[in-house]
Amino acid sequence: MAAELASIVADLDCPQWPRAVFPLIGGGLAASNEFFLLPSLINDLVTATGKDIDAERDRDAPARQRLAEIAEQLRDPAHDWSYPEGVLRTAARDLRTDQEFAWLAVRLLAMDTRFDDESCTGSLLDIAEVAAGRPLLVARAVAEIGAVLENSRIDNGRVLLAVHQLTSRGDLAGGLIAVELLKSVGERIGWPQPTRSSLRWLRRHPDGDVRAAAWSVFSAVE
């Protein structure tokens, strides 16, 4: 079933593809245990964008539209299942340096991040590296991480270690991701001394936008 649904989504001439995406992501892959189809499907569609239809009267960018819908379905909370380790990271691998589709790599890597695991710091540094030097992509990375944080189990110590490592990068990507993480942890645990020290550090970050973001987070409300 999953392979059939994936083939429908991959067929750029099939008008029924929107009906196939939800059952593919929401149930087909999990039910059939054919998770390997996801990286393959994404790769095929990215390749197809090289010949995408460009703003014609009746059609526009069918491959890109399919990728956008897949990305939305992947993050839809209606899909209550977990991805096997490595699947999302594999799907992101070839997108990391893609000028257009690095945003999808950022989403996949954010979804693959475990905030209660020792891999947390490495995963977040990876996202910062993908987004580095691209302010709009940095903003998207912060939003993606924030969305995942809302529904994730968090080990406060591991996240604070990640904040330290990200801040040490000294760049916009690491700094803004660190602010987002610190805000989440601080609000959850009531801003003990280590979190307030990290906030002060970020308010003295070499990047002005990071400093401004850190000053918009308050450890106590007047």
DANORTA-V536833 format. One record per pair of residues at least 4 apart in sequence whose C-alpha atoms are under 6 Angstrom apart, sorted by the first residue. I is the first residue (numbers start at 1). J is the second residue. D is the distance in Angstrom with one decimal. If there is no record, write none. Layout:
i->I j->J d->D
i->I j->J d->D
//
This chain:
i->2 j->24 d->5.9
i->2 j->28 d->4.6
i->2 j->29 d->5.6
i->5 j->20 d->5.5
i->5 j->24 d->5.8
i->8 j->17 d->5.6
i->9 j->17 d->4.8
i->20 j->24 d->6.0
i->22 j->26 d->5.5
i->23 j->27 d->5.2
i->23 j->28 d->5.7
i->24 j->28 d->4.4
i->24 j->29 d->5.9
i->26 j->79 d->4.9
i->27 j->31 d->5.7
i->29 j->33 d->5.6
i->29 j->34 d->5.2
i->29 j->35 d->5.3
i->37 j->41 d->5.9
i->39 j->91 d->4.1
i->45 j->63 d->5.5
i->49 j->63 d->5.4
i->52 j->61 d->5.1
i->53 j->60 d->5.3
i->53 j->61 d->4.9
i->54 j->60 d->5.4
i->54 j->61 d->5.9
i->55 j->60 d->4.6
i->56 j->60 d->5.8
i->86 j->90 d->5.8
i->88 j->108 d->5.4
i->89 j->109 d->6.0
i->92 j->105 d->4.4
i->95 j->101 d->5.8
i->95 j->102 d->5.2
i->95 j->105 d->5.4
i->96 j->102 d->5.0
i->96 j->105 d->5.5
i->96 j->130 d->5.9
i->98 j->102 d->5.2
i->106 j->141 d->6.0
i->107 j->144 d->5.9
i->110 j->145 d->5.5
i->113 j->123 d->5.9
i->114 j->120 d->5.5
i->115 j->120 d->5.3
i->115 j->154 d->4.8
i->116 j->153 d->5.9
i->116 j->154 d->4.6
i->116 j->155 d->4.3
i->121 j->162 d->4.5
i->128 j->132 d->5.8
i->128 j->173 d->5.2
i->128 j->174 d->5.5
i->131 j->137 d->5.4
i->131 j->138 d->5.1
i->132 j->173 d->5.4
i->138 j->173 d->5.4
i->142 j->177 d->5.4
i->162 j->166 d->6.0
i->163 j->178 d->4.7
i->166 j->174 d->4.4
i->166 j->178 d->5.8
i->167 j->174 d->5.7
i->167 j->175 d->5.0
i->169 j->174 d->5.9
i->172 j->176 d->6.0
i->175 j->210 d->5.6
i->176 j->210 d->5.6
i->178 j->182 d->6.0
i->179 j->214 d->6.0
i->182 j->186 d->5.7
i->186 j->190 d->5.6
i->186 j->191 d->4.5
i->191 j->195 d->5.6
i->191 j->219 d->5.9
i->202 j->214 d->5.9
i->203 j->211 d->4.4
i->203 j->214 d->5.3
i->205 j->211 d->5.6
//
